[in-house]
Amino acid sequence: MILNLTVPGGMGGQEALHQLKALDPDVRAIVSSGYSNDPVMANYAHYGFCGAVKKPYLVQEMSCVLDEVIKG
């Protein structure tokens, strides 16, 4: 799944992933954000994500990240 890191007035990707991992520890997620200087984007694996893509992104960029995550 692809989770947005920051959701104004709502649950962001980091909290959503935490809750999803409680239901399924094997869930695989990509974090996406326009805030490229956020520590989660720089060190996504430490926060439980399998990949990261900075917004705005091209379809090719997302495709590469998806390919990496799917192949594990």
N, C-alpha and C positions, 0 to 999 in steps of 0.2 A: 504494500500500500504506500501511498505518497501522502505525507502529512505536512501541512503548513506549520512552520515553527511558531509564528505569531498570528493569533486570531483576536483582533480587538474585541473586547467584551465577551469573549468565549474561551473555550478550552484550547490551548495551543498544542502543538505536536508532541512536545516533550511529556506533558501530562497525559495526553491521549495514549501515547505509546506505553507509558507506565501502566495505565489501566488495562490496555490490551494485553500486555505481557502477563498480567495477573490472571487473565483468562486463558491465554495460550503463550507459554514461554518461547515457543518457536516462531512466533510471528516475525515477519521480515518487513521492515519499513524503510522508506527513503524520506529524509527531511528536506524540505524546500523552504527557502526564505530569500527575501530581498536584502536582509540584514547580514551581509557577508562577514561582518566583523564579530558576529555572535560566536561565543565559544563552542556552542553546539555544532555550528557549521564547520568550524575548524577541526573539531575532534569528535565527529559524529559517532564513531564506534564506541567511544567511552560512554556515551549517553544511550547506547542500545540500538542505534540506527545502523543499517547495513550500507547506506550510501547517502550522498547529499548532492543537491543540485541548486545552484544559485539562480535566483530570478533577476531579471528575465532570462529565460533560457531558450535555446533553439531546440527544435524537435530532435536534431541529431545529438545534442548534449544529453537530453533525457533518455534517448535510445541507448546511448553508451552506458549510462548509470544503470538503467534497467537490465541491460545485458550482463553487467558485472554482478548485480545482485541476484539475478536468476541463476547464473552459473555458480554463484557462491564462492 
